[in-house]
């Protein structure tokens, strides 16, 4: 089986006061910033996600992928307080918004990018999109739980609200909504009983997106469709060509 070439660069982040590794797969096409499942990275993406369909898209120069280091290891670190976790998450989101996305736009000479998130990565992708819709034209989220309180239960502060997509969307009114109405967005989940939390939360998010007239394709795959790479690979194969073929 063919493999994709991976290149690496290190960005110094003023937001994080640290160096951040960014890996790139492919050299042409739509730039897609990928947020992986918890504790997974480029190796898993290469092993599971790059099926023959996505390899073909890469070889044809239709898409390229960017994967960066995350702060996800902090969620189950009992030595870090919930307040510190949220501060770190906010700093990481600021890094994405103010440093990584501008970097990707500059090296690709493209005004807008695509984001793709899987599992916890779906929450990251949606949060980033809601911050900078003018720079994100395409969104693909799979098996997401779009509530940061799911990862920090029994804790509440203003940063929780700032990073909860449903709350952000419900507070959008008037002219602010228009910024989100030119996006090609696909959200997908399995169905109960294989993916009860993801399905239930997606239905809540879908409701508010429809309420705000924000265009979105929402799919709930069959009752045997759960989470995991068996299903995510199929969904990536199906939805990415659909999205990158759209204007």
Buried (B, 14 or more C-beta within 10 A) or exposed (E): EEEBEBEEEEBEBEBBEEEBEBBBBBEEBBBBBBBBBBEBBBEBBBEBBBBEBBBEBBEEEBBBBBBBBBBBEBBEEEEBEBEEBBBBBBBBBBBBBBBBBEBBBEEBEBEBBBBBBBBBBBBBBBBBBBBBBEBBBBBBBBBBBBBBBBBBEEBEEEBBEBBBBBBBBEEBEEEEEEBBEEBBBBBBBBBEEBBEBBBEBBEEBBEBBEEBEBEBEBBBBEEEBBBBBEBBBBBBBBBBBEBBEEE
